[in-house]
Amino acid sequence: MRAQAIALFREVFSRVPTHAASAPGRVNLIGDHTDYNGGPVLPMATMERTVAVVGPGEAGWLQIVSARDSVMQRLRWDGAVPGGWGGFVVGVMRELKGRNAAPPGACLAVASAVPVGAGLSSSAALAVSVARALAGLAGVTLPPAALVDVAHRAEHDHVGVRCGIMDQSISVRARAGHALLLECATGRYRHIPVRGRVLLVDTGVRHDLAASSYNERRAECEAALVALRHWEPGLALLADWPAARARSLRRMLKPPLLGRAMHVVTETDRTRTAAQRLSRGRLRDFGRLMNASHESCRRWFECSDPALDLVTRTARRAGAWGARLTGAGWGGAVLVLTGPALASAARERRMVTTITTAFRRAYGRDPTISVVQPGPGARRERVM
Ligand code: GLA
């Protein structure tokens, strides 16, 4: 990716870039739709990364190009936020400006191995890599917390997807071979070694409405919190509702708010337990919690879809210890935790064949199946 981004930069801008940075995509082992409710998440970075290379440009302007389409765009970064990926770059530039970490203008080329729309957080990989490269061009090294904040605000405040902090946090803070347990209300985190083998099954299903469904869910969670404050005036966050009292939500909320709160409250508890199980190497328990999480996403949060349900069901029947959608949902990918019964390559191949066959029968095409290895976080890259 680095070589590709550099070659593109040279071709389009007829000179060499001066700074480069890369950042990974992510999968989330468990803890979805908890981050913006103040709960925990347990993501890990993928080996697939986005690389941004930059050089000085005309003050007030951004000239940007992506290896996806090689079309150069010229944008004023203090003007309207454009649609498409340029919106992220403009958002990042404005956030950097607010921290005295923006160059006056820039030329930028990106290349990415993170698939778009698969729920693997291509947007955070883009925002983090661009932020790190542009700050470098301005001669500033941002501390990790500031880098997370710049990338998060670019997406949340400027692009308008009201996301939580999970994706940007893992993209910045990931450690190879580890998952990250992040408590989103406090920002406290801990790296946990990932034992066990995780497969990623990309269903190829992409929903245009994912961003609007996401914002709608977030609004429903906020409405549930307001409603619950009628009984518990001191309740600060939806994730603070004790899991032991989840059943009592039925008396206080009606659908769809009941379902949204049920998911957030139980998922918060599951994620903390799952992190404990993972650190003790109790993978069978971990897999059960993944299954329960998928069921909660499906039934209560209604963010699954038939393709995701088919893959999780088939994987479990084929002997997986756990399977769940990963990320926001509404299409995208499933994570499969393979148990030791599948430790031999032949058995794993059989499971892959079973999933592929079932999927092909239902959808007339194959899903993309790969092994996920937890990769490292954002870093500076060489430009030569
Ligand atoms: C998207 C958002 C994250 C998080 C997940 C769901 O990836 O960007 O902040 O809310 O969805 O867990």
Residues whose N, C-alpha, C, O or C-beta is under 5 A from the ligand:
A	BS01	GLA	G31 D32 H33 T34 D35 C163 G164 I165 M166 D167 G327 A328
